[in-house]
Amino acid sequence: MKLENALEIVAEYAQGDRLEGLKRHIDPVWIEEALSWAGTVTLRRRRLPAEQVLWLVIGMGLMRDKPIEQVVDKLELALPDRKQTLIAKSAISQARQRVGDDPLAYLFTVSAAEWSARSADSSRWRGLALYGLDGTTMRVADSPENRAEFGGQDAGEGRGMSGYPLVRVVAMMALRSHVLSAFRFADYATGETTLARGIWNWGP
């Protein structure tokens, strides 16, 4: 995919016909499958049902400069009530917590596999779909929990650990377009080759 085409798609996400703009690129069936796979259901009528929350998280990623309540309003995600009142910011956060992470992990897995396979297939080299693996580290919030979970780099000579906990990341992508196919996170002590083997055994 050329850069100008990628930028056009991102602009369409953020400035398109509200939720319908997203649905042109993300199959709503994937949303239903993600919630079903994770066992997440809306047992009673809520102003922000589970499926709307997943669209909200996608919108938040694309409209990172806007407060969460503005994303809800722009995408028209909240169901109207009798008084036509705006949904409270606290209610949005609670809805996000109810849905959890599992449906989003499923949604990423399905969409990344589909899009990367499509991209790799369109740019084959001598009949082969080209994928590459690359690794990096990411800083995360400095908290006791993150320190215990991920660790960090030892500065040596008695200077202690790195300023922030570090997460090891390895991603597989379609080489021509760099569309992500799969990724793995681990603590800093885990080597990139270890993570890479796990991705390759799983990936397309």
Residue pairs with C-beta under 8 A, 6 or more apart in sequence:
1 119
1 176
1 177
1 179
9 25
10 62
12 21
12 24
12 25
13 21
13 22
13 25
13 62
14 62
14 63
15 21
16 22
16 24
18 74
18 75
18 76
19 55
19 75
19 76
19 77
22 55
22 58
22 59
22 75
26 58
26 111
30 107
30 110
30 111
31 51
31 54
31 55
31 107
32 51
33 106
33 110
34 54
34 103
34 104
34 106
34 107
34 110
35 41
35 50
35 51
35 54
35 99
35 103
37 102
37 103
37 106
38 100
38 102
38 103
38 106
40 50
40 98
40 99
40 100
40 102
40 103
41 50
42 49
42 50
42 51
45 79
46 79
46 95
47 78
47 79
47 81
47 87
47 91
48 56
48 72
48 77
48 78
48 79
48 87
48 91
48 92
48 95
49 79
50 95
50 98
50 99
50 103
52 77
52 78
52 79
53 95
53 96
53 98
53 99
54 99
54 103
54 104
54 107
55 75
55 77
56 68
56 71
56 72
56 75
56 77
56 92
56 95
56 96
57 96
57 104
59 71
59 74
59 75
59 77
60 68
60 71
63 70
63 71
63 74
66 74
67 89
68 89
68 92
68 93
69 86
69 87
69 89
69 92
71 77
72 78
72 87
72 92
73 86
78 86
78 87
109 182
112 179
112 180
112 181
112 182
113 181
113 182
113 203
113 204
115 179
116 131
116 172
116 173
116 174
116 177
116 179
116 180
116 181
116 204
117 129
117 174
117 181
117 204
119 174
119 176
119 177
119 179
120 129
120 130
120 131
120 174
120 175
120 176
120 177
120 181
120 204
121 129
123 130
123 174
123 175
123 176
123 177
124 130
129 174
129 204
130 174
130 175
130 176
131 172
131 173
131 174
131 175
131 181
131 203
131 204
132 172
132 173
132 175
133 170
133 171
133 172
133 196
133 199
133 200
134 170
134 171
134 173
135 168
135 169
135 170
135 171
135 192
135 195
135 196
136 169
137 166
137 167
137 168
137 169
137 188
138 166
138 167
138 169
139 163
139 164
139 165
139 166
139 167
140 146
140 150
140 164
140 165
140 166
140 167
141 164
141 165
142 163
142 164
142 165
143 165
146 165
147 161
147 165
149 165
149 187
150 165
150 166
150 167
150 187
150 188
151 161
151 165
151 166
151 187
151 188
151 189
152 161
152 162
152 164
152 165
152 166
152 188
153 161
153 162
153 166
153 188
154 160
154 161
154 162
155 161
155 162
165 188
166 188
167 185
167 186
167 187
167 188
168 185
168 186
168 187
168 188
168 189
168 190
168 191
168 192
168 195
169 183
169 184
169 185
169 195
170 183
170 184
170 192
170 195
170 196
170 199
171 180
171 181
171 182
171 183
171 184
171 199
172 180
172 181
172 182
172 183
172 199
172 200
172 203
173 179
173 180
173 181
174 181
181 203
181 204
182 199
182 202
182 203
183 199
184 195
184 198
184 199
186 194
186 195
